[in-house]
Amino acid sequence: MKIILSIFFALITFLGFSQNADALIGTYMTDKNEGMVDITKKGNKYFGVLTWTKTPGKLDANNPDKNQQGDKLAGKEILKDFEFDGKDLWHNGTIYDPKNGKTYSCKITRDDKGNLNVRGYIGVSMLGRTTFWVKVK
């Protein structure tokens, strides 16, 4: 009986972590309402695509890859490879900033309303900037 209870509680704990991890999935309005990002899961990692921009048809003009400078920003994957740490933190990912064409290390946390604190940084997290993204219902 003890073994069955142990397996049951382990399964509940595992499912609880899985649900927490997937709490990141959804659509978010970026800081200053400049864009909307749809976050999805591929395998065990999380990715975000810029699905809407304030300026329709805006191009990725600042991309360091000249071949991508003519691409539209809407549809571009700007969040890549985020992993869940089990404590409401997604890390080890990157964020692409279309304003300057640079890619930064990034970590994401959620507040109690499901909104995101997205911190892009170089090297260590202390050397970076945090933006607040609001979850779209």
N, C-alpha and C positions, 0 to 999 in steps of 0.2 A: 504494500500500500504506500509506503514511504517513497518508493521509486516512482510510482505513478504520480504522486503529488509533486515530486521534484521535477519530473518531466513536464507536467502541466504548468507549473510556475515558470519554468525556463521558457516554455513556448509562449506564454503570455508576455513575459519580459521581452522576448525577441520580437513579437508582433508589435508591442508598444514602441520599441525603438524604430521599427520599420515605418510605422505610421508617423512618428515624429520626423523622421528623415524626409518623408514625402510631403510634409507640411509646407515645404518650400515651393512645391509645384503650384503654378498659377500664373496670373497676369498681373503686372505691376506698372504703375505710372512712375516714371523716373522723376528725379529732382527737377523742380521748376517746370514740370509738365511738358518736357521737351520730347519725350518718347514713351512708348509702351513696350515692355519686355515680357515675353511669354517663356516661363521656365518649365522645362520638362526633364524627364529622366531617361537616360540611355544606359542600360546595364545598371551599374551601381553608382553612376556619376550623374551630375546635374548640369544642364546647359541652358542658356538663355538666348532667345532670338529677338532682335528688335523688330517688332511687328508693325509699329506705327511711329511716324515722326511728325513733329509740329509743322515742318515744311514738307509738304507732299513732293515726292520725286527727288528729294535731296540726295546728292551723290556722296560717295565716300572719298571726297577730294583730298583728304589729308593722309590717306593710306600710304605707307611707305612703299608698297608694292604698286608700281605704276599701272600694272595690268588690272588692278582692282579699283583704281580711282574713278572709273566711269560706272562702277556698280552702284545701285541704289542702296541707301542705308537700310531701308525697310526690307527685312528678310535676312539681314546679316546676323550671324551668330556672334554675340559680343561677350557672353559668359561661357567658359569652357572648363570641363573636368573637375567640378566641385565634388568633394567627398564629405559625407556626414560624419561627425565625430561622436555622436551619441548624446550630445549635450546641447542641442539647439545651436550648433555652429557648423557651417559648411565652409571648408577651407581647401587649400592646395589647388585652387583654381586660378583662372586668369580673367581679367576684364579688359576689353578693348575700348578705348576712349576715342570715338570718332572726331572729337573736337581737335585732337592733336595727332591722331594716328598712332598712338602708342598703346602697348599692351602692358598691363601691370599685374603683379601678384594680387590676389584678392581673397577676402574672407567675408562671409555673410552671416549675420545674426538676425533673429526675428524678435519683435516686441510682442507684448501680450495681445495685441490686436491683429497680429499676422503681418504687419508691415516690416520692411527690411531695412537694416543698416548695412550698406554695402561699402566696404573699406578697400580701396585700391592703394597699393604701396609698392615701394621699391626696397628690396632687401628685407627690412624689418617693418613690422606693422606700425611702429611708432612714427615712421617716416611716410605718412600717407594722408589721404583725405577720405572722409566718410560722407556718403550721400544717403538720403532717406527716400525710400521708394514705398509708395502706398499701394496696398493690394486692391485690385479692381474687383468688385463683387460680381 
